[in-house]
Amino acid sequence: MGPFSVLCVCMGNICRSPMAERLLVADALALGGSDGELYVHGAGTGGWHAGEPMDPQAARQVLARGGSVEGFKARRLLAEHIDASDLVLTATIEQVEFVLELRPDAAARTFVFGEFGRLIRAVAPPPGGTGVHERGVALVEAADRARAGRPARPGDELDDPWGRADSYFSRVADEIRATTRPLAEALFAR
């Protein structure tokens, strides 16, 4: 079985989704995870920043929280990115709709970021004796059952910090971490 794959989506793939991508990796590594167990990637619904590095303010937030910004390049979301993912986390409700326009069959594994964080706190953790991929898939299935077809809440969305003060970026990074940390803990419970 391959690694558990998480796709983080925002608008331009230079602020929210890269922070989410790199903070989830940092949280996983802090818990003893490895590249072979978890694959985290990101993309933006718009392609105007494709090939660009992470926004400098977003990069500062990642570095301040122990993550790496090495090798990051923004990219536009393609259907193949969704196909390659066990879990899709979007910054907004509108971006869930964008994902589902590309791949309607991804509905059960696509969540707004805060929605997933809220739901995984409400479900039983997957069994610790199974592999990371199996635990991740079980967690996504449990979160989908827990949402029971209810839509995400507006408060589940991540505000767009682009062009804002560092304090705004810091708040959004903290909101991201409120989901990445419990997700990493559920995946890497040993």
C-alpha positions in Angstrom: 0.0 0.0 0.0 1.3 3.5 -0.9 1.4 6.5 1.4 -1.8 8.2 2.6 -2.1 11.2 0.2 -3.5 14.6 1.3 -4.2 17.3 -1.2 -4.5 20.9 0.1 -6.4 23.4 -2.1 -6.8 27.1 -2.1 -7.1 29.8 -4.7 -3.6 30.6 -5.8 -1.5 27.9 -4.0 0.8 30.4 -2.5 -0.6 31.1 1.0 -3.2 28.8 2.6 -2.6 25.5 0.9 1.2 25.7 1.1 1.0 26.5 4.8 -1.4 23.5 5.2 0.8 21.2 3.2 4.0 22.1 5.0 2.5 22.3 8.5 1.0 18.8 8.1 4.3 17.4 7.0 6.0 19.1 10.0 3.5 17.7 12.4 3.8 14.2 10.9 7.6 14.3 11.1 7.5 15.5 14.7 5.5 12.4 15.5 7.9 10.1 13.8 6.2 9.9 10.4 8.1 9.4 7.2 7.8 10.4 3.5 7.0 6.8 2.7 3.9 6.9 4.9 2.4 10.3 4.0 2.3 12.3 0.8 1.0 15.9 1.1 0.7 18.1 -1.9 -1.2 21.2 -2.9 -2.7 23.1 -5.8 -4.7 26.3 -6.5 -8.0 26.6 -8.3 -6.4 29.4 -10.3 -3.2 29.0 -12.3 -1.8 32.6 -12.2 0.9 31.8 -9.6 2.0 28.4 -11.2 5.7 27.9 -10.7 6.1 30.7 -8.1 7.4 30.2 -4.6 5.3 30.4 -1.5 4.2 33.9 -0.4 7.0 35.2 1.9 4.6 35.9 4.7 3.2 32.3 4.5 6.8 31.0 4.4 7.6 32.9 7.6 4.6 31.2 9.3 5.7 27.8 8.2 9.3 28.3 9.3 8.2 29.8 12.6 6.2 26.6 13.3 9.1 24.2 12.4 8.2 23.5 8.8 10.2 23.6 5.6 9.6 25.8 2.5 12.3 24.1 0.4 11.4 23.3 -3.1 7.9 24.7 -3.0 6.4 25.7 -6.4 2.7 26.7 -6.8 0.6 24.7 -9.3 -2.9 24.8 -10.8 -5.3 22.1 -9.6 -5.9 19.3 -12.1 -8.2 16.3 -11.9 -5.2 14.0 -11.7 -4.2 15.7 -8.3 -7.6 14.8 -6.9 -7.4 11.3 -8.3 -4.1 10.7 -6.5 -5.5 11.8 -3.1 -7.1 9.9 -0.3 -8.2 13.2 1.3 -8.8 16.6 -0.2 -8.8 19.7 2.1 -9.9 23.0 0.7 -9.7 26.5 2.2 -13.3 27.4 1.3 -16.7 25.9 0.5 -16.4 27.4 -3.1 -13.2 25.4 -3.6 -15.0 22.2 -2.6 -17.4 22.9 -5.4 -14.5 23.5 -7.8 -13.0 20.1 -6.8 -16.4 18.3 -7.3 -16.8 19.9 -10.7 -13.6 18.2 -11.7 -14.3 15.0 -9.9 -17.8 14.5 -8.6 -16.8 11.1 -7.2 -14.5 12.8 -4.7 -17.3 14.1 -2.5 -16.8 11.6 0.3 -13.1 12.5 0.7 -13.3 16.3 0.1 -13.8 18.7 3.1 -13.3 22.3 3.9 -10.3 22.5 6.2 -12.0 23.5 9.4 -14.9 21.1 8.8 -12.5 18.2 8.7 -10.7 19.4 11.8 -14.0 19.7 13.6 -15.3 16.3 12.4 -12.2 14.3 13.3 -12.4 15.5 16.9 -15.9 14.0 17.1 -15.0 10.5 15.7 -13.3 7.6 17.4 -9.6 7.5 16.4 -8.7 4.7 13.9 -7.0 1.6 15.4 -3.3 2.2 16.2 -2.2 -1.2 15.1 -3.0 -0.6 11.4 -0.8 1.2 8.9 -0.9 4.9 8.2 -2.8 4.5 4.9 -5.4 2.3 6.5 -5.8 4.7 9.5 -6.1 7.7 7.2 -8.7 6.1 5.0 -10.7 5.0 8.0 -10.5 8.5 9.4 -11.8 10.0 6.2 -14.7 7.5 6.1 -15.6 8.2 9.7 -15.5 12.0 9.1 -17.7 11.6 6.1 -20.2 9.5 8.1 -20.1 12.1 10.9 -21.0 15.0 8.6 -24.0 13.0 7.4 -24.5 15.0 4.3 -24.6 18.3 6.2 -22.8 21.2 4.4 -19.7 22.8 5.8 -20.2 25.9 8.0 -18.9 29.3 7.0 -16.7 29.3 10.1 -15.0 26.2 8.7 -13.4 28.2 6.0 -9.9 29.7 6.1 -9.8 33.4 5.4 -7.5 34.5 2.6 -4.5 36.2 4.1 -2.9 37.4 0.9 -1.9 41.0 1.1 -2.7 41.2 4.8 -0.5 41.8 7.8 1.7 39.1 9.4 -0.7 38.9 12.3 -3.5 37.8 9.9 -1.2 35.1 8.4 -0.4 34.0 11.9 -4.0 33.6 12.8 -4.7 31.6 9.6 -1.6 29.4 10.3 -2.9 28.7 13.8 -6.3 27.7 12.3 -4.6 25.4 9.9 -2.5 23.8 12.7 -5.7 23.2 14.6 -6.5 20.6 11.9 -3.0 19.4 10.9 -1.9 18.5 14.4 -4.9 16.2 15.3 -4.8 14.7 11.8 -1.1 13.9 12.2 -1.8 12.5 15.7 -4.5 10.2 14.3 -2.3 9.0 11.5 0.8 8.4 13.5 -0.6 7.1 16.7 2.0 4.4 17.5 
